[in-house]
Amino acid sequence: MIATDAKTPHCRGFLGQSLTMKVPIGVLMKTSGARHELIVAPADNGLTVESFLQQAIPAAPVAYLRKLLSGGKICRLDDAVQGGDLLTAGEVILLPDSRRLVDLLAQSEQMSVDILYESEQLLMVDKPSGLATHAGQGHAEDNLTARVTGLLRRRGEHFMVAPIQRLDRETSGVVLFGKGKKSCSVLGTMMMTAAVTKTYLALVQGTLSGNETLTDEIPAKGKMKTAVTSYQVLATNGRASLLQIALATGRQHQIRRQFQQIGHPLYGDRRYRGPCPAALHRLFLHSYRIAFVNPFTNETLSVTSPLPEELRAFLDKSGATGHGPVVL
């Protein structure tokens, strides 16, 4: 089995849970003195420095990056690197403190893609909250599909790429993409036949207990269709319950609708009248894990996206006691 997860420290959080705080890899990490750092992701292992920089800072003109390299402005540890040098996963690349570079890094952040897993036929990426999955009104140019397509084109890969499942704009977490028409077709069939396990984390209003399955008829594409959602209560404090949720069907707004119908709307869900405290600026719904047998290799894939920092911080502020440690 292939399983991916962030290798980062744990901290104690909401309801006594052990939370994994994710740090994005392959993008701007932090400043060190007067320099900025980039960390080479596992997917970028073996890339040349120039190729890595083009992917990590897509807004930067190639000529500008080459000027920085030729001037010895980009380093690995204390040594200047050349454009053709090969990189190893985990290495730290130091960038100069330049106003133009800072601007380009900010622009590139809007073009970035956090890849959790990739193979020849598919890739799974980490979608941030606030970014639409597809093009639509108000986000025709900047959406997750456009970012993934742009990344592949910068690599010289021009085949079709498409998301196999869709997350609402405010939902974060793992999204599965197919690479090429055949892969999209095969993966799409698997998704429709429930051969893909989709696990979410959500915070709902009020107290729930045990493990339950919700089966309801909800509107979907102009018709009433059956929606089946199973959940496990990870912790509760009387005001809120932290849930691990598995979907057996994939209706639009399924989780949000079903929990609103039983009187336990999600935190941050204005559309379905969930509680929206000032400290929470988004919907508390996260696509935590996607798992399935890779139809192209027969390997079992289980790809995880730890709870985002802003949700972890909200849980930290809640300060209640739970049922025991659960690694999120």
Backbone bond lengths (Angstrom), bond angles and torsions (degrees), N, CA, C in turn:
res aa  C-N    CA-C-N  psi(-1)  N-CA   C-N-CA  omega(-1)  CA-C   N-CA-C  phi
1 M - - - 1.458 - - 1.515 109.60 -
2 I 1.337 116.16 139.96 1.450 121.59 174.72 1.515 107.93 -104.07
3 A 1.318 116.79 121.53 1.462 121.52 179.06 1.514 108.20 -126.49
4 T 1.306 116.53 137.46 1.456 120.39 178.44 1.507 108.95 -122.99
5 D 1.329 115.25 145.98 1.453 122.02 177.12 1.513 106.84 -163.27
6 A 1.322 116.35 159.71 1.459 119.98 177.70 1.519 109.55 -74.03
7 K 1.313 117.06 137.19 1.465 121.93 177.28 1.519 108.01 -97.60
8 T 1.340 115.93 81.16 1.451 121.13 -175.06 1.508 109.58 -134.71
9 P 1.336 117.50 161.38 1.454 120.68 -177.98 1.523 112.26 -63.06
10 H 1.324 116.24 156.83 1.450 122.13 176.45 1.519 109.24 -103.02
11 C 1.328 115.78 157.87 1.449 120.87 175.87 1.518 108.19 -143.31
12 R 1.323 116.08 159.27 1.446 120.07 179.25 1.517 109.52 -82.99
13 G 1.332 117.15 137.78 1.455 119.18 -174.98 1.508 112.96 -138.08
14 F 1.322 116.17 -151.02 1.455 124.99 -177.21 1.514 111.87 -52.03
15 L 1.321 115.42 134.64 1.456 122.01 175.53 1.518 113.08 58.39
16 G 1.320 117.11 25.63 1.453 120.57 177.85 1.511 114.07 76.18
17 Q 1.351 117.93 10.28 1.463 119.30 -177.27 1.527 110.59 -76.73
18 S 1.342 115.68 155.61 1.459 121.57 173.72 1.517 107.06 -96.10
19 L 1.330 116.42 117.41 1.453 121.25 -173.50 1.522 110.67 -109.91
20 T 1.313 116.53 139.90 1.455 121.30 174.59 1.516 108.56 -94.68
21 M 1.319 116.41 122.21 1.453 121.01 179.03 1.516 108.74 -94.05
22 K 1.315 115.78 116.43 1.456 119.70 -174.91 1.512 111.94 -83.79
23 V 1.322 116.97 138.91 1.456 123.40 173.54 1.514 107.66 -116.99
24 P 1.338 118.91 118.57 1.458 120.14 -179.40 1.517 111.36 -58.81
25 I 1.324 116.43 145.71 1.457 122.71 -179.53 1.516 109.54 -114.13
26 G 1.335 117.11 144.51 1.445 121.28 176.03 1.522 112.83 86.70
27 V 1.332 118.05 6.23 1.450 122.33 175.93 1.524 107.74 -128.81
28 L 1.332 115.77 179.84 1.460 119.76 179.97 1.518 109.67 -57.71
29 M 1.333 116.80 125.53 1.451 120.36 -176.64 1.525 111.96 -100.74
30 K 1.329 116.43 -51.11 1.456 119.43 -176.48 1.516 108.18 -167.56
31 T 1.321 115.50 174.88 1.453 119.55 173.84 1.516 108.55 -103.98
32 S 1.315 115.66 146.39 1.456 121.67 177.97 1.520 106.76 -130.97
33 G 1.339 115.12 101.05 1.456 117.78 -174.08 1.513 108.89 67.64
34 A 1.323 115.54 -122.10 1.464 120.58 -179.75 1.523 111.38 -102.89
35 R 1.337 117.88 18.93 1.462 120.60 -176.85 1.521 109.62 -125.25
36 H 1.333 114.48 161.18 1.456 121.60 176.52 1.524 108.02 -112.74
37 E 1.324 115.75 150.89 1.459 120.53 -176.41 1.522 111.75 -115.69
38 L 1.332 115.39 140.33 1.454 123.04 168.98 1.525 107.08 -119.81
39 I 1.327 116.97 138.18 1.460 120.67 177.04 1.517 109.28 -109.96
40 V 1.321 116.85 133.42 1.459 122.63 -176.77 1.532 109.11 -76.03
41 A 1.329 116.34 121.55 1.464 121.93 -179.72 1.529 110.21 -78.05
42 P 1.340 117.50 158.41 1.478 120.01 176.59 1.521 112.92 -54.62
43 A 1.338 117.26 -36.90 1.465 120.30 -179.87 1.519 112.17 -66.99
44 D 1.349 117.05 -19.00 1.466 121.25 -178.72 1.518 112.52 -98.59
45 N 1.323 117.23 5.18 1.464 121.12 178.49 1.534 110.29 -58.25
46 G 1.333 117.00 129.50 1.460 121.17 178.67 1.510 114.92 91.03
47 L 1.341 118.27 -6.43 1.459 120.17 176.66 1.527 110.29 -71.55
48 T 1.320 116.37 153.90 1.456 119.62 170.53 1.521 108.29 -74.42
49 V 1.325 116.01 159.45 1.461 120.43 179.47 1.530 110.63 -58.34
50 E 1.343 116.62 -42.94 1.461 119.40 -178.14 1.530 111.28 -63.62
51 S 1.330 117.52 -43.67 1.464 120.41 179.41 1.523 111.14 -64.23
52 F 1.326 115.47 -41.32 1.463 120.41 178.94 1.530 110.65 -61.24
53 L 1.331 116.98 -45.34 1.461 120.56 -179.48 1.518 111.53 -65.11
54 Q 1.324 117.28 -37.69 1.461 120.41 178.61 1.518 111.13 -63.32
55 Q 1.333 116.23 -36.18 1.464 119.93 179.65 1.528 111.76 -79.41
56 A 1.336 116.58 -36.68 1.465 120.59 -177.79 1.521 112.52 -76.67
57 I 1.353 116.42 -30.08 1.475 120.95 -179.64 1.530 107.73 -127.68
58 P 1.330 118.27 68.11 1.469 120.77 -173.44 1.521 114.20 -63.41
59 A 1.341 117.57 -21.05 1.463 119.64 179.50 1.532 112.27 -76.31
60 A 1.326 117.97 -14.37 1.466 121.50 -176.46 1.524 111.35 -81.64
61 P 1.328 119.02 130.31 1.466 120.84 174.22 1.529 110.63 -61.31
62 V 1.314 116.45 144.14 1.463 120.73 -179.56 1.532 110.57 -58.80
63 A 1.334 116.09 -40.18 1.466 119.92 -178.90 1.532 111.17 -61.58
64 Y 1.322 117.26 -36.39 1.468 121.02 179.32 1.525 110.80 -68.32
65 L 1.331 116.94 -42.40 1.463 120.07 177.90 1.528 110.82 -63.24
66 R 1.317 117.10 -41.30 1.462 120.65 179.53 1.529 111.07 -65.46
67 K 1.330 117.01 -34.42 1.466 120.14 177.42 1.522 110.25 -65.22
68 L 1.343 117.24 -42.10 1.459 120.56 177.35 1.526 111.14 -62.73
69 L 1.330 116.11 -41.66 1.464 120.26 -179.85 1.523 111.55 -65.75
70 S 1.316 116.26 -46.94 1.477 119.32 -177.81 1.521 111.67 -66.57
71 G 1.341 116.42 -25.50 1.463 120.36 178.78 1.516 113.51 -88.00
72 G 1.322 117.25 4.58 1.458 120.74 178.92 1.517 114.14 69.79
73 K 1.333 117.38 24.67 1.460 121.48 -175.75 1.528 112.94 -85.57
74 I 1.325 116.41 -14.55 1.467 120.06 -178.18 1.525 108.63 -112.52
75 C 1.332 116.46 128.56 1.464 120.41 -170.45 1.533 112.02 -128.19
76 R 1.323 113.48 159.29 1.457 123.09 169.31 1.516 105.13 -120.85
77 L 1.332 116.83 113.66 1.470 120.97 -167.39 1.528 107.77 59.74
78 D 1.310 118.62 -121.02 1.463 119.86 -178.49 1.522 112.78 -105.63
79 D 1.323 117.43 5.82 1.456 121.16 -175.84 1.523 111.14 -108.35
80 A 1.326 116.66 134.58 1.464 121.45 175.71 1.519 109.57 -64.80
81 V 1.332 116.26 144.60 1.463 121.12 179.56 1.522 109.86 -108.93
82 Q 1.325 114.74 158.79 1.456 122.38 175.79 1.526 108.95 -106.12
83 G 1.317 116.20 157.52 1.456 120.72 -176.84 1.509 114.12 -59.01
84 G 1.336 117.26 -30.31 1.458 120.67 -177.32 1.510 114.76 -90.54
85 D 1.338 118.33 -2.11 1.464 120.95 179.01 1.524 110.36 -64.64
86 L 1.329 116.74 142.24 1.463 121.77 179.53 1.523 110.57 -89.70
87 L 1.312 115.40 146.45 1.461 121.44 -176.71 1.523 111.55 -110.85
88 T 1.324 114.88 154.01 1.462 122.79 177.53 1.519 108.84 -118.43
89 A 1.324 116.65 141.41 1.460 121.17 -179.77 1.527 110.79 -53.88
90 G 1.313 116.04 135.53 1.459 121.72 179.74 1.512 114.40 95.54
91 E 1.329 117.35 -14.23 1.465 119.58 178.74 1.522 110.68 -67.34
92 V 1.329 115.52 150.85 1.459 122.24 179.29 1.524 109.12 -107.41
93 I 1.323 115.57 126.30 1.458 121.60 177.53 1.524 108.14 -106.65
94 L 1.322 116.68 126.90 1.458 122.71 -178.02 1.517 110.55 -97.89
95 L 1.330 116.09 129.30 1.460 122.53 179.97 1.518 109.61 -109.38
96 P 1.329 118.37 151.64 1.470 120.57 179.95 1.521 111.27 -72.76
97 D 1.322 115.75 159.07 1.458 121.61 176.23 1.516 108.28 -87.77
98 S 1.324 115.42 97.64 1.461 121.98 -177.60 1.520 108.39 -130.64
99 R 1.335 117.03 136.25 1.463 119.62 -179.74 1.527 110.69 -60.14
100 R 1.343 116.18 -40.89 1.464 118.66 179.52 1.525 110.42 -63.96
101 L 1.313 116.72 -41.77 1.461 119.99 -179.12 1.532 110.84 -66.14
102 V 1.332 116.81 -39.01 1.462 120.13 177.43 1.529 110.04 -60.00
103 D 1.332 116.47 -43.10 1.466 120.56 178.10 1.527 111.23 -62.97
104 L 1.331 116.47 -41.61 1.466 120.60 179.98 1.524 111.25 -67.40
105 L 1.323 116.88 -36.08 1.465 120.30 176.35 1.523 110.89 -64.85
106 A 1.335 116.49 -40.14 1.464 120.32 178.61 1.533 110.45 -65.11
107 Q 1.340 116.79 -42.48 1.462 120.34 177.37 1.526 111.00 -64.69
108 S 1.331 116.09 -38.57 1.464 120.41 -178.18 1.521 111.74 -68.59
109 E 1.342 116.53 -28.84 1.459 120.02 178.77 1.526 110.40 -59.49
110 Q 1.340 116.58 -33.32 1.453 121.44 178.69 1.528 112.01 -76.89
111 M 1.330 116.85 -8.73 1.466 120.90 178.75 1.528 111.85 -111.63
112 S 1.330 116.61 2.23 1.459 120.28 -169.81 1.525 112.15 -77.84
113 V 1.332 115.11 154.92 1.459 123.45 176.14 1.525 107.55 -133.17
114 D 1.330 117.00 124.50 1.456 121.66 178.78 1.523 107.96 -95.69
115 I 1.332 116.77 101.31 1.460 122.10 -177.08 1.527 109.92 -84.70
116 L 1.328 116.10 124.56 1.454 121.79 178.33 1.523 111.75 -93.06
117 Y 1.332 116.39 -32.58 1.470 121.71 179.44 1.526 107.91 -158.31
118 E 1.333 115.98 143.47 1.465 119.79 177.74 1.513 110.86 -148.81
119 S 1.320 114.80 139.72 1.461 121.81 172.02 1.527 107.28 -136.02
120 E 1.309 116.84 -174.28 1.464 120.85 -178.26 1.522 111.59 -64.46
121 Q 1.332 117.45 -32.26 1.461 120.64 -173.76 1.528 114.85 -102.19
122 L 1.322 118.14 -16.52 1.469 119.45 -174.03 1.515 110.82 -154.28
123 L 1.313 114.52 164.56 1.457 119.97 170.65 1.521 108.94 -149.88
124 M 1.327 115.07 151.99 1.456 121.91 177.00 1.520 107.93 -121.74
125 V 1.317 115.35 129.20 1.456 120.91 -175.14 1.519 110.03 -123.50
126 D 1.321 115.47 160.59 1.459 123.08 -178.32 1.522 108.71 -98.87
127 K 1.323 117.65 109.04 1.460 121.33 -179.04 1.525 110.82 -85.63
128 P 1.318 118.08 128.32 1.468 119.30 174.61 1.521 111.03 -78.77
129 S 1.307 116.82 154.62 1.455 120.83 173.88 1.523 109.45 -64.63
130 G 1.337 115.92 142.93 1.456 120.66 179.35 1.507 114.20 95.40
131 L 1.318 117.98 -9.95 1.455 122.36 179.37 1.530 109.01 -105.85
132 A 1.330 117.57 125.40 1.457 121.51 179.30 1.525 110.48 -70.53
133 T 1.324 116.42 151.00 1.463 120.45 177.49 1.519 110.68 -75.01
134 H 1.352 116.85 -44.10 1.458 122.60 -177.94 1.528 110.69 -113.90
135 A 1.327 115.32 169.06 1.454 120.71 171.64 1.523 109.27 -69.12
136 G 1.313 116.51 146.53 1.454 121.82 178.63 1.508 109.46 -171.72
137 Q 1.311 116.57 -177.21 1.458 120.88 -179.44 1.526 110.63 -60.32
138 G 1.316 116.71 125.05 1.456 121.62 179.84 1.510 114.26 90.76
139 H 1.330 117.50 -13.84 1.462 120.45 178.68 1.536 110.27 -145.69
140 A 1.334 114.80 44.68 1.463 120.40 -178.70 1.524 111.84 -67.09
141 E 1.337 116.88 -33.27 1.461 120.49 -175.85 1.522 112.67 -98.26
142 D 1.332 117.07 -42.16 1.464 119.54 -177.93 1.520 109.85 -105.89
143 N 1.304 115.57 104.23 1.456 123.00 175.82 1.521 107.03 -151.93
144 L 1.318 117.39 167.77 1.459 120.16 -173.73 1.527 112.04 -62.68
145 T 1.322 117.53 -41.38 1.463 120.27 -179.98 1.530 111.10 -62.63
146 A 1.335 116.82 -40.79 1.465 120.45 178.42 1.528 110.83 -65.08
147 R 1.336 117.15 -38.33 1.467 120.09 179.30 1.534 110.95 -66.13
148 V 1.331 116.49 -43.74 1.471 119.63 179.52 1.526 109.83 -64.66
149 T 1.330 117.34 -43.82 1.458 121.10 178.23 1.526 110.85 -60.07
150 G 1.338 116.40 -43.20 1.456 119.97 179.05 1.513 112.38 -62.94
151 L 1.334 116.72 -41.16 1.460 120.50 178.42 1.529 111.03 -60.21
152 L 1.325 116.81 -46.94 1.464 120.17 -178.35 1.521 111.10 -66.09
153 R 1.306 117.14 -37.57 1.469 119.57 178.53 1.524 111.67 -66.25
154 R 1.330 116.33 -35.92 1.471 118.70 176.88 1.521 110.94 -65.60
155 R 1.333 116.49 -25.45 1.460 120.74 175.33 1.522 112.51 -82.29
156 G 1.335 116.91 -8.37 1.462 120.50 -176.15 1.514 113.02 89.43
157 E 1.341 117.85 15.57 1.459 122.23 179.25 1.527 108.30 -103.56
158 H 1.336 116.83 114.86 1.464 120.53 -170.40 1.521 113.36 -114.84
159 F 1.337 118.32 17.65 1.455 119.83 178.35 1.535 110.14 -78.51
160 M 1.336 115.46 166.55 1.458 120.73 179.04 1.527 110.74 -65.65
161 V 1.323 115.82 142.05 1.468 121.31 174.50 1.524 107.04 -135.47
162 A 1.325 116.84 139.01 1.460 119.95 -177.10 1.524 110.27 -150.62
163 P 1.342 117.43 145.76 1.465 120.78 176.01 1.519 110.28 -72.33
164 I 1.319 116.71 138.97 1.461 121.57 -179.84 1.522 111.24 -89.26
165 Q 1.323 117.15 -26.41 1.454 120.69 172.48 1.515 108.48 -133.27
166 R 1.309 115.85 160.34 1.461 120.56 -175.27 1.525 110.15 -118.01
167 L 1.319 116.11 133.22 1.462 121.40 171.92 1.522 108.86 -105.72
168 D 1.345 116.54 144.02 1.457 120.19 173.61 1.523 109.41 -58.60
169 R 1.305 115.67 157.27 1.462 120.69 -176.60 1.526 112.44 -55.78
170 E 1.333 117.13 -40.13 1.468 120.08 -176.74 1.534 113.40 -82.52
171 T 1.323 117.61 -11.23 1.464 121.08 -179.85 1.518 109.95 -84.36
172 S 1.321 116.57 139.35 1.463 121.65 178.73 1.518 110.13 -108.45
173 G 1.340 116.01 171.17 1.455 120.53 170.83 1.508 116.16 116.79
174 V 1.342 115.23 -162.83 1.461 122.77 -169.80 1.527 111.39 -69.19
175 V 1.345 115.52 130.56 1.462 122.33 172.14 1.520 108.06 -127.03
176 L 1.320 116.47 131.85 1.462 122.91 -179.68 1.523 109.92 -92.74
177 F 1.348 116.42 130.80 1.459 122.98 176.31 1.524 109.74 -119.32
178 G 1.325 116.06 141.75 1.453 121.44 170.90 1.513 110.12 -96.95
179 K 1.325 116.48 146.90 1.468 122.48 179.70 1.532 108.10 -114.12
180 G 1.337 115.70 107.65 1.455 120.69 -177.36 1.520 111.18 96.47
181 K 1.347 116.35 155.88 1.468 121.17 -174.88 1.526 112.41 -63.07
182 K 1.322 117.23 -42.30 1.470 119.63 -177.77 1.527 110.51 -63.86
183 S 1.319 117.13 -46.11 1.454 120.54 -179.78 1.524 111.08 -62.27
184 C 1.329 117.27 -43.57 1.462 120.60 179.53 1.521 111.10 -60.90
185 S 1.323 116.44 -40.34 1.464 120.80 179.46 1.525 111.75 -65.53
186 V 1.325 116.71 -46.78 1.466 121.06 -178.47 1.522 110.74 -64.80
187 L 1.316 116.89 -46.68 1.463 120.56 -178.87 1.528 111.46 -67.90
188 G 1.336 116.43 -36.22 1.455 120.13 177.31 1.519 112.09 -62.38
189 T 1.328 116.49 -40.61 1.463 120.91 176.95 1.519 110.78 -63.86
190 M 1.327 116.92 -41.68 1.461 120.39 177.95 1.521 111.07 -61.51
191 M 1.319 117.20 -40.94 1.456 120.71 -179.81 1.529 110.11 -64.66
192 M 1.319 117.55 -41.07 1.459 121.62 -177.80 1.528 112.32 -71.31
193 T 1.324 117.18 -26.26 1.468 120.82 -178.73 1.524 112.21 -99.24
194 A 1.328 116.21 15.90 1.471 122.80 175.60 1.524 112.85 61.98
195 A 1.341 116.88 30.13 1.466 120.38 176.05 1.522 111.67 -86.38
196 V 1.317 115.93 -1.51 1.460 122.24 178.56 1.523 108.20 -113.78
197 T 1.336 116.74 126.24 1.461 121.65 178.55 1.528 109.09 -91.12
198 K 1.328 115.86 123.02 1.465 121.81 -179.13 1.527 109.24 -115.41
199 T 1.315 116.53 120.53 1.466 121.89 -177.08 1.524 109.74 -118.40
200 Y 1.329 115.59 133.16 1.458 121.84 -177.90 1.532 110.29 -121.99
201 L 1.320 115.55 159.40 1.454 123.04 168.74 1.520 107.77 -116.66
202 A 1.332 115.96 134.33 1.462 120.07 -179.62 1.512 109.45 -145.15
203 L 1.322 115.19 149.54 1.458 121.67 173.39 1.522 107.08 -111.28
204 V 1.348 116.25 122.07 1.458 120.72 -177.70 1.520 110.21 -116.48
205 Q 1.311 114.70 159.39 1.460 120.78 -179.93 1.527 110.44 -74.45
206 G 1.316 116.64 140.00 1.450 121.85 172.96 1.519 113.92 85.65
207 T 1.329 115.14 -171.47 1.461 121.98 -173.98 1.526 111.42 -106.10
208 L 1.310 115.92 125.82 1.460 123.23 171.01 1.522 106.96 -122.42
209 S 1.321 116.37 159.49 1.459 119.25 179.71 1.518 109.86 -143.93
210 G 1.338 115.08 155.31 1.456 121.13 173.87 1.518 114.23 71.98
211 N 1.324 114.78 -161.14 1.457 123.11 178.65 1.526 108.12 -117.36
212 E 1.311 117.36 128.30 1.457 121.40 -176.85 1.525 110.65 -138.13
213 T 1.339 115.47 162.46 1.460 122.23 173.91 1.522 108.62 -125.00
214 L 1.322 116.04 128.61 1.461 122.27 177.93 1.526 108.51 -100.18
215 T 1.319 117.21 128.92 1.457 122.37 175.98 1.521 107.98 -128.26
216 D 1.327 116.45 115.57 1.464 121.72 -175.32 1.522 110.28 -140.74
217 E 1.323 114.82 161.05 1.447 121.64 168.94 1.526 107.53 -96.25
218 I 1.335 116.60 122.31 1.463 119.87 179.44 1.526 108.74 -129.97
219 P 1.334 117.82 154.45 1.466 120.13 179.70 1.526 111.44 -67.90
220 A 1.332 115.43 134.56 1.466 120.71 178.72 1.522 108.34 -151.80
221 K 1.315 116.27 115.48 1.463 123.03 178.90 1.529 112.05 54.85
222 G 1.337 115.05 44.66 1.450 120.18 175.41 1.513 115.60 82.16
223 K 1.327 117.45 1.15 1.454 121.19 179.77 1.524 109.31 -129.73
224 M 1.324 115.93 164.66 1.458 120.86 172.37 1.523 108.12 -92.19
225 K 1.331 115.98 123.26 1.460 120.44 -178.31 1.525 110.25 -128.86
226 T 1.338 114.71 154.49 1.461 120.17 -178.79 1.524 110.57 -74.08
227 A 1.326 115.35 134.05 1.472 121.76 175.94 1.526 107.97 -121.90
228 V 1.332 115.89 129.06 1.463 121.02 -178.41 1.529 108.92 -123.20
229 T 1.318 115.38 120.89 1.466 122.60 -177.39 1.520 109.51 -133.19
230 S 1.336 116.61 127.12 1.469 120.99 175.72 1.518 109.33 -107.95
231 Y 1.323 116.10 145.66 1.456 118.05 179.07 1.513 111.40 -140.90
232 Q 1.320 114.10 153.07 1.460 123.79 174.49 1.515 107.79 -124.42
233 V 1.320 116.68 130.08 1.459 120.11 178.53 1.525 108.90 -80.89
234 L 1.328 115.92 118.36 1.463 120.75 177.43 1.520 110.95 -82.90
235 A 1.339 115.75 -36.17 1.463 120.19 -178.98 1.511 109.45 -169.09
236 T 1.321 116.10 156.68 1.462 121.08 176.20 1.513 108.63 -150.88
237 N 1.339 115.95 151.58 1.461 119.55 179.93 1.524 112.10 -130.47
238 G 1.329 116.89 16.75 1.456 120.60 -179.69 1.508 113.44 94.14
239 R 1.322 116.99 -33.30 1.460 121.33 178.20 1.521 111.79 -98.48
240 A 1.332 116.48 -30.00 1.462 120.99 -174.80 1.522 109.61 -150.17
241 S 1.322 115.28 156.79 1.462 121.06 178.02 1.524 109.10 -130.00
242 L 1.319 115.50 130.90 1.457 121.83 177.43 1.524 107.86 -93.04
243 L 1.339 116.51 122.54 1.457 121.69 -172.34 1.521 112.13 -118.55
244 Q 1.332 115.19 145.94 1.458 122.22 164.42 1.524 106.29 -104.63
245 I 1.326 116.65 124.84 1.459 122.37 -169.40 1.515 110.31 -121.43
246 A 1.331 116.26 137.50 1.471 122.26 175.61 1.526 108.24 -120.94
247 L 1.332 116.75 132.89 1.457 121.89 -179.95 1.523 110.53 -99.68
248 A 1.326 115.72 128.97 1.464 120.50 172.59 1.519 110.79 -95.33
249 T 1.339 116.48 -19.92 1.464 122.53 174.51 1.518 107.88 -127.97
250 G 1.316 116.88 172.20 1.463 119.48 -175.42 1.511 113.02 -133.35
251 R 1.323 116.94 59.38 1.463 121.13 179.08 1.528 110.90 -81.46
252 Q 1.307 116.01 154.00 1.465 120.01 178.86 1.525 110.04 -63.08
253 H 1.323 116.02 132.09 1.469 123.32 179.47 1.526 111.88 57.98
254 Q 1.327 116.95 27.43 1.464 120.07 -173.74 1.523 112.75 -56.62
255 I 1.333 116.91 -53.22 1.465 120.45 -178.06 1.527 110.34 -61.67
256 R 1.294 116.55 -45.07 1.466 121.16 -176.07 1.528 111.20 -65.04
257 R 1.321 116.36 -42.56 1.466 120.56 179.77 1.531 111.65 -66.21
258 Q 1.334 116.47 -48.51 1.461 119.15 -173.18 1.525 112.85 -66.32
259 F 1.337 116.96 -39.67 1.460 117.73 -179.92 1.529 111.26 -74.53
260 Q 1.323 118.15 -28.66 1.461 120.20 173.40 1.528 110.02 -66.63
261 Q 1.331 116.89 -37.87 1.460 120.79 -178.46 1.531 113.05 -66.03
262 I 1.335 117.62 -28.39 1.467 119.79 179.50 1.525 111.54 -96.89
263 G 1.332 116.26 11.30 1.461 119.98 174.90 1.511 115.55 84.66
264 H 1.331 117.17 17.97 1.459 121.25 -179.89 1.537 109.92 -131.51
265 P 1.337 117.54 66.22 1.466 119.63 -179.04 1.525 111.95 -64.72
266 L 1.327 115.47 158.67 1.462 120.80 -178.95 1.527 110.74 -74.58
267 Y 1.315 114.93 146.65 1.457 120.59 172.07 1.534 109.52 -62.98
268 G 1.320 115.22 138.82 1.453 120.99 178.42 1.512 114.36 79.56
269 D 1.337 118.21 6.36 1.464 121.42 -176.02 1.531 110.07 -98.24
270 R 1.314 115.71 89.08 1.461 120.77 -178.97 1.525 111.86 -67.02
271 R 1.313 116.94 -35.44 1.463 120.40 -177.34 1.522 111.90 -63.43
272 Y 1.334 116.43 -39.38 1.458 120.41 -177.88 1.535 112.21 -108.25
273 R 1.347 114.73 26.77 1.467 123.33 169.94 1.531 113.77 60.81
274 G 1.318 115.59 39.03 1.455 119.42 174.10 1.516 110.75 -82.51
275 P 1.328 117.89 162.44 1.475 120.87 177.85 1.528 110.32 -65.23
276 C 1.330 115.32 137.57 1.467 120.49 -177.46 1.530 109.92 -128.89
277 P 1.327 117.98 74.30 1.472 120.54 179.54 1.525 111.08 -64.74
278 A 1.316 115.41 155.79 1.467 121.06 -176.30 1.526 112.12 -60.94
279 A 1.332 117.53 -28.81 1.466 120.56 -176.77 1.525 113.12 -78.21
280 L 1.339 117.68 -8.31 1.463 121.37 -178.85 1.516 108.75 -116.39
281 H 1.327 116.19 117.98 1.453 120.97 -172.71 1.530 113.17 -107.16
282 R 1.331 117.38 16.56 1.458 120.78 -177.73 1.518 109.70 -157.37
283 L 1.317 115.75 172.67 1.456 122.31 174.94 1.529 109.78 -70.23
284 F 1.338 116.32 133.64 1.467 119.31 178.37 1.526 108.94 -89.03
285 L 1.321 115.79 75.64 1.464 122.74 176.62 1.521 107.61 -145.73
286 H 1.335 116.03 126.11 1.463 121.11 -173.12 1.522 110.36 -136.60
287 S 1.314 116.67 127.44 1.466 122.50 174.98 1.524 107.52 -76.77
288 Y 1.320 114.86 99.99 1.457 121.36 -168.92 1.531 113.47 -83.54
289 R 1.327 116.61 -41.25 1.467 118.60 -175.74 1.527 111.12 -149.32
290 I 1.338 115.11 142.65 1.465 122.34 168.23 1.519 107.07 -123.79
291 A 1.330 116.08 131.59 1.464 120.78 -178.51 1.531 109.64 -138.01
292 F 1.330 116.19 140.39 1.462 121.50 177.64 1.516 108.79 -170.83
293 V 1.311 116.05 167.28 1.455 121.51 173.90 1.525 107.47 -86.81
294 N 1.323 115.68 119.36 1.465 120.83 -179.84 1.531 109.15 -60.43
295 P 1.334 117.62 115.54 1.467 119.55 -176.07 1.524 113.51 -68.60
296 F 1.322 117.31 -13.47 1.460 121.01 -177.39 1.525 112.71 -95.82
297 T 1.358 116.82 -18.51 1.470 120.29 -178.70 1.526 113.37 -130.05
298 N 1.335 116.57 -11.47 1.471 123.36 -175.92 1.525 113.24 66.58
299 E 1.309 117.54 14.12 1.463 121.22 174.26 1.528 109.74 -84.93
300 T 1.327 116.05 146.78 1.460 120.70 174.64 1.524 109.21 -83.95
301 L 1.318 115.94 122.07 1.458 121.63 178.99 1.519 109.32 -104.74
302 S 1.307 117.25 136.16 1.460 122.85 172.95 1.521 107.26 -139.48
303 V 1.318 116.60 105.33 1.456 121.77 -173.23 1.524 109.37 -115.06
304 T 1.313 115.17 128.40 1.462 122.28 -171.10 1.521 111.68 -120.21
305 S 1.317 115.21 142.27 1.463 122.17 171.09 1.525 108.55 -118.04
306 P 1.326 118.74 110.08 1.468 120.29 179.38 1.524 112.17 -59.70
307 L 1.309 114.90 159.27 1.453 120.88 -177.86 1.532 110.36 -57.94
308 P 1.337 118.03 130.60 1.470 120.65 -179.39 1.526 112.56 -61.65
309 E 1.313 114.65 156.40 1.460 121.67 -175.73 1.528 112.32 -56.82
310 E 1.347 117.88 -42.42 1.453 118.76 -175.63 1.529 111.81 -66.92
311 L 1.336 118.14 -31.52 1.459 120.57 176.74 1.525 110.55 -76.85
312 R 1.327 115.96 -39.54 1.467 119.50 176.38 1.524 110.72 -60.86
313 A 1.336 116.71 -40.84 1.466 120.62 -179.81 1.526 110.85 -64.75
314 F 1.327 116.84 -38.03 1.465 119.49 178.47 1.529 110.59 -65.38
315 L 1.325 117.09 -39.40 1.457 120.06 177.68 1.528 110.96 -66.10
316 D 1.325 116.24 -38.69 1.465 120.37 178.07 1.529 110.90 -56.67
317 K 1.333 116.65 -41.13 1.464 121.14 -177.15 1.518 112.06 -70.80
318 S 1.336 116.45 -20.93 1.463 119.70 -177.42 1.523 111.81 -72.74
319 G 1.346 117.40 -34.08 1.451 123.12 170.55 1.512 116.99 52.26
320 A 1.322 118.63 47.88 1.460 120.40 176.60 1.523 109.77 -107.04
321 T 1.335 116.59 -173.71 1.461 121.36 -178.54 1.517 109.49 -118.24
322 G 1.322 116.54 133.44 1.459 119.89 -174.60 1.507 113.55 -107.55
323 H 1.334 114.90 -161.71 1.453 122.44 -176.40 1.527 112.99 -92.83
324 G 1.322 118.38 7.19 1.444 119.94 -178.59 1.508 110.79 130.72
325 P 1.322 118.07 166.07 1.462 120.99 -174.96 1.528 113.23 -70.01
326 V 1.303 115.55 133.63 1.457 122.84 173.24 1.511 106.93 -131.53
327 V 1.326 118.04 125.45 1.460 120.91 179.14 1.513 108.39 -80.53
328 L 1.336 115.28 119.10 1.456 120.99 179.88 1.510 110.61 -102.23
